[in-house]
Amino acid sequence: MTCLAFRLRTVADLLPGIHRAAGASNAVEEVDRAETQDLIGIPVAQWADTDSQLEQFVSQHSAAREAELAQLLHRRIRRQIDLIEPGMRDVRGFRVQPIDWSKIPTT
């Protein structure tokens, strides 16, 4: 098998997982946004704003709501893992050969 054929086969194998992840990402982002909004008690207009809103919330409430915040972040990370896990089957147990960068010419 040529290098190009191998690359094309790898891409073809990964595409279904990438399509599933892309399709599910909007739903995951919506749940993240809604849960953040429920915790902090103010509307979060867009998913991209959730982290900055959470940072403000933490600076205002410090450790008083730490358990709730930790649970929220755990759920967010779990959703991300669940989203990408199907596409990760080909790289489980995969090892990368270390590169001795001192042997690579820089000029």
C-alpha positions as CSV (number, residue, x, y, z in Angstrom):
1,M,0.0,0.0,0.0
2,T,1.4,3.4,-0.9
3,C,1.7,6.2,1.6
4,L,-1.1,8.2,-0.2
5,A,-3.4,5.1,-0.2
6,F,-2.7,4.6,3.5
7,R,-3.5,8.3,4.3
8,L,-6.7,8.1,2.3
9,R,-7.8,5.0,4.0
10,T,-7.1,6.6,7.4
11,V,-9.2,9.6,6.5
12,A,-12.0,7.4,5.2
13,D,-12.0,5.5,8.5
14,L,-12.1,8.6,10.6
15,L,-14.8,10.5,8.7
16,P,-17.8,8.8,10.2
17,G,-16.6,9.7,13.7
18,I,-15.8,13.3,12.6
19,H,-19.3,13.6,11.1
20,R,-21.0,12.3,14.3
21,A,-18.9,14.7,16.4
22,A,-19.8,17.7,14.2
23,G,-23.5,16.8,14.3
24,A,-23.5,16.4,18.1
25,S,-21.4,19.4,18.9
26,N,-24.2,21.9,18.7
27,A,-26.3,19.8,21.2
28,V,-23.3,19.5,23.5
29,E,-22.6,23.2,23.4
30,E,-26.3,24.0,24.1
31,V,-26.3,21.8,27.2
32,D,-23.0,23.3,28.4
33,R,-24.5,26.8,28.0
34,A,-27.8,25.9,29.7
35,E,-26.1,24.3,32.7
36,T,-23.7,27.2,33.1
37,Q,-26.7,29.6,33.0
38,D,-28.5,27.5,35.6
39,L,-25.4,27.6,37.9
40,I,-24.5,31.3,37.6
41,G,-28.1,32.5,37.5
42,I,-27.7,34.9,34.5
43,P,-28.3,34.4,30.8
44,V,-25.4,33.2,28.7
45,A,-26.1,34.3,25.1
46,Q,-23.5,32.1,23.4
47,W,-21.6,28.9,24.2
48,A,-18.3,30.8,23.6
49,D,-19.2,33.1,26.5
50,T,-19.6,30.4,29.1
51,D,-15.9,30.3,30.2
52,S,-15.6,34.0,30.7
53,Q,-19.0,34.0,32.6
54,L,-17.7,31.1,34.8
55,E,-14.5,33.0,35.5
56,Q,-16.5,36.0,36.7
57,F,-18.7,33.7,38.8
58,V,-15.7,32.0,40.5
59,S,-14.0,35.4,41.2
60,Q,-17.3,36.6,42.9
61,H,-18.2,33.4,44.8
62,S,-14.7,31.9,45.4
63,A,-15.1,28.5,47.3
64,A,-18.7,29.0,48.3
65,R,-20.0,27.1,45.2
66,E,-16.9,25.0,44.5
67,A,-18.7,21.7,44.6
68,E,-21.4,22.8,42.1
69,L,-18.7,24.2,39.8
70,A,-16.6,21.1,40.0
71,Q,-19.7,19.0,39.1
72,L,-20.5,21.3,36.1
73,L,-16.9,21.1,34.8
74,H,-16.9,17.3,35.3
75,R,-20.1,17.0,33.2
76,R,-18.7,19.3,30.5
77,I,-15.5,17.2,30.2
78,R,-17.5,13.9,30.2
79,R,-19.6,15.2,27.3
80,Q,-16.4,16.1,25.4
81,I,-15.0,12.7,26.0
82,D,-18.2,11.0,24.9
83,L,-18.2,13.1,21.8
84,I,-14.7,12.3,20.6
85,E,-14.4,8.7,21.9
86,P,-15.9,6.9,18.9
87,G,-13.3,8.6,16.6
88,M,-10.4,7.6,19.0
89,R,-10.6,3.9,18.3
90,D,-7.7,4.0,15.8
91,V,-5.3,5.7,18.2
92,R,-5.8,3.7,21.4
93,G,-2.5,2.2,22.4
94,F,-0.8,4.1,19.6
95,R,2.8,5.1,20.4
96,V,4.8,7.8,18.7
97,Q,8.5,7.2,18.1
98,P,10.5,9.9,20.0
99,I,12.4,12.3,17.9
100,D,15.8,13.5,18.8
101,W,15.4,17.1,17.8
102,S,19.1,17.8,18.2
103,K,19.7,15.7,15.1
104,I,17.3,17.7,12.9
105,P,19.0,20.5,11.0
106,T,17.5,23.9,11.7
107,T,18.8,25.7,8.7
